[in-house]
Every structure is written in structure tokens, then in C-alpha cells.
Amino acid sequence: MFDVFKKPTNVDRGNEAEDAAKSYLSWRHQKIRRTGRGSDYEGIDVDPFTGKVTKTPYEVKRNDSRLSKKQRRTRGLKVIRVRDDFLGNPTNISEERKDGSRIGNRYDDILGFGHNKKPSRKKTRNEWGFF
């Protein structure tokens, strides 16, 4: 009756994150399937010319949650981080690899900033003042 005043549990917050990630994945893949072991979702794409099926496993994590041992062993796993705003609502969705390097978020991909370019080395001057 008074669910509005009830503090959300970790399971509730995880379900909110999975819903947000599912809507994010629906824009990126032709089909999304819920999996049970090692990952939360699997994005399925079919190449229209060759008919080759590509399956990409995804794990949804909220804020700074860690991967389990099973998830770390899953090959090709991509992690979707759902970060909270100051009110606790899931807003910022970013995609990263298992090692933590970011792939880009939804807004970066739309605006064309989603590249993973390495930062250039800072140029240093030699003893004569040249680069």
C-alpha cells in the first residue's frame, strides 16, 4: 500500500538498471535475448549480405559494482555501466570492456565522439629548447 515510502532494495535498483540497459541495447542490436549464465543480455545481429550471426554478451552493472569470477571468465563480455544522478535515478549509461576501458556512451555515439583514441604523448623540449 505504501510502496512509495519504501526504500528500494539492491534487487530493485538492479532491475531498474537492467531496464535502462535493455532500452539502450534495443537501439544498438537487431535482437536482444536475456541470458542466465555469465551475462545479463546478448545482442544478436545478422549481417544482411552474408547471413552471419554475431552474438555479443552484455553484463549490466550499477555504479561501481564489480564483476564476479564467472563474469570475468566470459569471453567477449561487454559491461554496461548505469550511473545514478543525484536523486538516485539511472541516467548515464556507458559501455566498457571487462578491463574497464570505456567504449563510449549513448550521447557520444550520437554526436560522433565515441572513438577510443589514445591520448597523444606530451611533447618535451630538449636541452636546446626544440621539440
Contacts in CASP RR format, 6 or more apart in sequence:
PFRMAT RR
TARGET T0000
AUTHOR 0000-0000-0000
METHOD contacts of the structure
MODEL  1
MFDVFKKPTNVDRGNEAEDAAKSYLSWRHQKIRRTGRGSDYEGIDVDPFT
GKVTKTPYEVKRNDSRLSKKQRRTRGLKVIRVRDDFLGNPTNISEERKDG
SRIGNRYDDILGFGHNKKPSRKKTRNEWGFF
8 16 0 8 1.000
13 62 0 8 1.000
14 60 0 8 1.000
14 62 0 8 1.000
16 82 0 8 1.000
16 90 0 8 1.000
17 60 0 8 1.000
17 61 0 8 1.000
17 62 0 8 1.000
17 82 0 8 1.000
17 90 0 8 1.000
18 40 0 8 1.000
18 41 0 8 1.000
18 60 0 8 1.000
20 82 0 8 1.000
20 90 0 8 1.000
20 93 0 8 1.000
21 40 0 8 1.000
21 41 0 8 1.000
21 58 0 8 1.000
21 60 0 8 1.000
21 80 0 8 1.000
21 82 0 8 1.000
21 93 0 8 1.000
22 32 0 8 1.000
22 41 0 8 1.000
24 80 0 8 1.000
24 93 0 8 1.000
24 106 0 8 1.000
25 32 0 8 1.000
25 41 0 8 1.000
25 43 0 8 1.000
25 58 0 8 1.000
25 80 0 8 1.000
26 32 0 8 1.000
27 106 0 8 1.000
28 43 0 8 1.000
29 43 0 8 1.000
29 44 0 8 1.000
29 45 0 8 1.000
29 56 0 8 1.000
30 44 0 8 1.000
30 45 0 8 1.000
30 46 0 8 1.000
31 43 0 8 1.000
31 44 0 8 1.000
31 45 0 8 1.000
32 41 0 8 1.000
32 42 0 8 1.000
32 43 0 8 1.000
32 44 0 8 1.000
33 41 0 8 1.000
33 42 0 8 1.000
33 43 0 8 1.000
33 44 0 8 1.000
34 40 0 8 1.000
34 41 0 8 1.000
34 42 0 8 1.000
35 41 0 8 1.000
35 42 0 8 1.000
35 57 0 8 1.000
37 70 0 8 1.000
38 57 0 8 1.000
38 59 0 8 1.000
38 68 0 8 1.000
38 70 0 8 1.000
38 71 0 8 1.000
38 74 0 8 1.000
38 77 0 8 1.000
39 57 0 8 1.000
39 58 0 8 1.000
39 59 0 8 1.000
39 71 0 8 1.000
39 74 0 8 1.000
39 77 0 8 1.000
40 58 0 8 1.000
40 59 0 8 1.000
40 60 0 8 1.000
41 57 0 8 1.000
41 58 0 8 1.000
41 60 0 8 1.000
42 55 0 8 1.000
42 56 0 8 1.000
42 57 0 8 1.000
42 58 0 8 1.000
43 55 0 8 1.000
43 56 0 8 1.000
43 57 0 8 1.000
43 58 0 8 1.000
44 53 0 8 1.000
44 54 0 8 1.000
44 55 0 8 1.000
45 53 0 8 1.000
45 54 0 8 1.000
45 56 0 8 1.000
46 52 0 8 1.000
46 53 0 8 1.000
46 54 0 8 1.000
47 53 0 8 1.000
47 54 0 8 1.000
56 76 0 8 1.000
56 78 0 8 1.000
57 74 0 8 1.000
57 76 0 8 1.000
57 77 0 8 1.000
57 78 0 8 1.000
58 77 0 8 1.000
58 78 0 8 1.000
58 79 0 8 1.000
58 80 0 8 1.000
59 67 0 8 1.000
59 71 0 8 1.000
59 74 0 8 1.000
59 77 0 8 1.000
59 78 0 8 1.000
59 79 0 8 1.000
59 80 0 8 1.000
60 79 0 8 1.000
60 80 0 8 1.000
60 82 0 8 1.000
61 67 0 8 1.000
61 79 0 8 1.000
61 80 0 8 1.000
61 81 0 8 1.000
61 82 0 8 1.000
62 81 0 8 1.000
62 82 0 8 1.000
62 83 0 8 1.000
62 84 0 8 1.000
62 90 0 8 1.000
63 81 0 8 1.000
63 82 0 8 1.000
63 83 0 8 1.000
63 84 0 8 1.000
67 77 0 8 1.000
67 79 0 8 1.000
67 98 0 8 1.000
71 77 0 8 1.000
71 98 0 8 1.000
72 98 0 8 1.000
76 98 0 8 1.000
77 98 0 8 1.000
78 95 0 8 1.000
78 96 0 8 1.000
78 97 0 8 1.000
78 98 0 8 1.000
78 103 0 8 1.000
79 95 0 8 1.000
79 96 0 8 1.000
79 97 0 8 1.000
79 98 0 8 1.000
79 100 0 8 1.000
80 93 0 8 1.000
80 94 0 8 1.000
80 95 0 8 1.000
80 96 0 8 1.000
81 92 0 8 1.000
81 93 0 8 1.000
81 94 0 8 1.000
81 95 0 8 1.000
81 96 0 8 1.000
82 90 0 8 1.000
82 92 0 8 1.000
82 93 0 8 1.000
83 90 0 8 1.000
83 91 0 8 1.000
83 92 0 8 1.000
83 93 0 8 1.000
83 94 0 8 1.000
84 90 0 8 1.000
84 91 0 8 1.000
85 91 0 8 1.000
85 92 0 8 1.000
92 105 0 8 1.000
93 105 0 8 1.000
93 106 0 8 1.000
94 102 0 8 1.000
94 103 0 8 1.000
94 104 0 8 1.000
94 105 0 8 1.000
95 102 0 8 1.000
95 103 0 8 1.000
95 104 0 8 1.000
95 105 0 8 1.000
96 102 0 8 1.000
96 103 0 8 1.000
96 104 0 8 1.000
97 103 0 8 1.000
101 116 0 8 1.000
102 116 0 8 1.000
103 114 0 8 1.000
103 116 0 8 1.000
104 114 0 8 1.000
104 116 0 8 1.000
108 114 0 8 1.000
123 131 0 8 1.000
124 131 0 8 1.000
125 131 0 8 1.000
END
